[in-house]
Amino acid sequence: MPPACEIDCATRTCIGGTRSDGTRWQMAPADLIQAIGSGAITCYVTLEGHAHLVMVKADPGGAKSLVTLVGDLGGLRLPPCP
C-alpha cells in the first residue's frame, strides 16, 4: 500500500502537508495529480475531524484535478503552505 499523506495547505504553485512519520512535504499540483493517479501516493484531507480521500478527476476535456467526496480540493480553502 502506498504511503498516506495528509494535505493541510495549498497555494496555486504547491500543495503540502504531513507524512505519516510527521515530516512535512510539498509538491506541485501537477506532480501530485500524477503521483496519486499512478498509485504512488495516497492523500487525504481532514475536515471537521473526518478524513476524506483525495482522488484524481478528469473532466470531459481530459483536464485533471484533485477532488474529495465533499468537493474539489481547490474549493476547500486550505491555508497557504509555509
Residue pairs with C-beta under 8 A, 6 or more apart in sequence:
1 42
2 39
2 40
2 41
2 42
3 19
3 20
3 41
3 42
4 20
4 42
4 43
4 44
5 17
5 18
5 19
5 20
5 25
5 41
5 42
5 43
5 44
6 17
6 18
6 43
6 44
6 45
6 46
6 51
7 15
7 16
7 17
7 43
7 44
7 45
7 54
7 73
7 78
8 16
8 17
8 18
8 45
8 46
8 78
8 79
9 15
9 16
9 17
9 78
9 79
9 80
9 81
9 82
10 16
10 73
10 74
10 78
10 80
10 81
11 80
11 81
13 28
13 29
14 26
14 27
14 28
14 29
14 81
15 26
15 27
15 28
15 29
15 32
15 66
15 73
15 81
16 24
16 25
16 26
16 27
16 81
17 24
17 25
17 43
18 24
18 25
19 25
26 81
27 35
29 66
32 41
32 43
32 66
33 56
33 64
33 65
33 66
35 41
36 42
36 43
36 54
36 55
36 56
36 66
37 56
37 64
42 53
43 53
43 54
43 66
44 51
44 52
44 53
44 54
45 51
45 52
45 54
45 68
45 73
45 76
45 78
46 52
47 70
47 76
52 68
52 69
52 70
53 68
53 69
54 66
54 67
54 68
54 73
55 66
55 67
55 68
56 64
56 65
56 66
56 67
57 64
57 65
57 66
57 67
58 64
59 65
65 72
65 73
65 74
66 72
66 73
66 74
67 73
68 76
70 76
